[in-house]
């Protein structure tokens, strides 16, 4: 389970998520300096820590690194909500309380998300039903094959290989 990001980690990750491209320490530093006084080495340390924690991956670019987010901000938020919910002794009450704190816009987003999940679940159910029907038809075909095998072989059409030991008219190596 992910731990909540600290204030500076969150400020750095916010930029990485928003820019949605590989970023350098210098780029993040320059953007952060618009809001606060901060040293290059501080941003570099935070980004290295985020790399060590698995939040970003990095690739060498000349003498610097370029950092890329490993997951989305939405995935981070979902993991935090799931962690908090799973720690509740009464998950239903926790959800009711959480829904009660939502703004009307957040409730609409929730309704949209639930509709999307229901649609995806319905599509999964349809796909599973089709797969089950296909399997049943395939099994019926196997049943026909099993019955044919039980009834005995069909009349030979002359294309079968002869039994071993049958006289084929070929010279044996005597």
C-alpha positions in Angstrom: 0.0 0.0 0.0 1.4 3.4 -0.9 2.1 5.9 1.8 0.8 9.4 1.4 3.4 11.7 -0.2 4.9 14.5 1.8 4.3 18.1 0.9 7.4 18.5 -1.3 7.1 15.0 -2.8 3.5 15.9 -3.7 4.6 19.2 -5.3 7.2 17.4 -7.4 4.9 14.6 -8.4 2.2 17.0 -9.3 4.5 18.5 -11.9 5.6 15.1 -13.2 2.0 14.0 -13.5 0.8 17.3 -15.1 3.6 17.5 -17.6 3.2 13.8 -18.5 6.7 13.6 -20.0 10.2 12.9 -18.9 11.4 15.8 -16.7 14.7 16.9 -15.3 15.5 18.2 -11.8 16.3 21.6 -13.3 12.8 21.9 -14.9 11.1 20.9 -11.6 13.3 23.3 -9.7 12.6 26.3 -11.9 8.8 25.6 -11.7 8.9 25.2 -7.9 11.0 28.4 -7.5 8.0 30.3 -8.8 6.2 29.4 -5.5 9.0 29.0 -3.0 12.7 29.4 -2.4 14.3 26.0 -2.8 17.7 24.6 -3.6 18.6 22.4 -6.6 20.1 19.7 -4.2 16.8 19.6 -2.3 14.8 18.9 -5.4 17.4 16.4 -6.6 17.2 14.6 -3.2 13.4 14.5 -3.3 13.4 13.1 -6.9 16.0 10.5 -6.0 13.8 9.5 -3.0 10.8 9.3 -5.2 12.8 7.0 -7.5 13.9 4.8 -4.6 10.2 4.6 -3.4 9.1 3.5 -6.9 7.1 6.6 -7.8 9.3 7.6 -10.8 11.7 5.8 -13.1 14.7 7.6 -14.4 17.0 7.4 -17.5 20.4 9.0 -18.0 20.4 11.9 -20.4 23.9 13.3 -20.7 25.0 14.2 -17.2 21.5 14.3 -15.8 18.5 12.1 -15.3 15.1 12.4 -16.8 12.3 11.2 -14.5 8.9 9.7 -15.6 5.9 8.9 -13.4 5.4 5.1 -12.9 1.6 5.5 -12.4 -1.0 8.2 -12.6 -2.3 10.6 -10.0 -5.7 8.9 -10.3 -4.1 5.5 -9.4 -2.3 7.2 -6.4 -5.5 8.7 -5.2 -7.4 5.4 -5.6 -4.7 3.5 -3.7 -4.9 6.1 -0.8 -8.7 5.8 -0.7 -8.6 2.0 -0.7 -6.0 2.0 2.1 -8.0 4.3 4.3 -11.2 2.3 3.6 -9.6 -1.0 4.3 -8.5 0.3 7.7 -12.1 1.1 8.8 -13.8 -1.2 11.2 -17.1 -0.3 9.5 -16.5 0.1 5.7 -20.1 0.8 4.9 -20.3 3.7 7.4 -17.0 5.0 6.2 -18.3 5.1 2.6 -21.5 6.9 3.7 -19.5 9.5 5.6 -17.2 9.9 2.6 -20.1 10.4 0.2 -21.6 12.9 2.6 -18.4 15.0 2.3 -18.6 15.1 -1.5 -19.4 18.2 -3.5 -22.2 17.9 -6.1 -19.5 17.8 -8.8 -17.7 14.9 -7.0 -21.0 13.1 -6.7 -21.6 13.4 -10.4 -18.1 12.1 -11.0 -18.9 9.1 -8.7 -22.1 8.4 -10.6 -20.2 8.5 -13.9 -17.6 6.1 -12.5 -20.3 3.7 -11.2 -22.0 3.7 -14.6 -18.7 3.0 -16.3 -17.9 0.1 -14.0 -21.4 -1.3 -14.5 -21.0 -1.0 -18.3 -17.6 -2.7 -18.1 -19.1 -5.4 -15.9 -22.0 -5.9 -18.3 -19.6 -6.2 -21.2 -17.5 -8.7 -19.2 -20.6 -10.7 -18.4 -21.6 -10.7 -22.1 -18.2 -11.8 -23.2 -18.2 -14.6 -20.6 -21.7 -15.7 -21.7 -20.5 -15.8 -25.4 -17.4 -17.7 -24.3 -19.6 -20.2 -22.3 -22.0 -20.7 -25.3 -19.0 -21.2 -27.6 -17.6 -23.8 -25.3 -20.9 -25.6 -25.0 -21.3 -25.7 -28.8 -17.7 -27.0 -29.0 -18.5 -29.6 -26.3 -21.6 -30.7 -28.2 -19.4 -31.2 -31.3 -17.0 -33.3 -29.2 -20.0 -35.3 -28.0 -20.9 -36.1 -31.7 -17.3 -37.1 -32.3 -17.4 -39.3 -29.2 -20.7 -41.0 -30.3 -19.2 -41.7 -33.8 -16.1 -43.3 -32.2 -18.4 -45.4 -30.0 -20.4 -46.6 -33.0 -17.3 -47.9 -34.7 -15.2 -46.9 -37.6 -16.6 -45.6 -40.9 -16.2 -47.6 -44.1 -12.7 -47.3 -45.4 -12.2 -45.1 -48.3 -8.9 -46.7 -49.4 -6.8 -43.8 -48.2 -5.8 -45.4 -44.8 -2.4 -46.7 -44.1 -2.2 -50.5 -43.9 -1.7 -52.2 -40.5 1.8 -53.2 -39.5 2.5 -56.7 -40.5 -0.1 -56.6 -43.3 1.2 -57.9 -46.6 1.8 -54.7 -48.6 3.5 -56.4 -51.5 6.8 -54.7 -50.7 10.0 -56.6 -50.3 11.1 -57.2 -46.8 14.7 -56.9 -46.2 15.2 -60.8 -45.8 
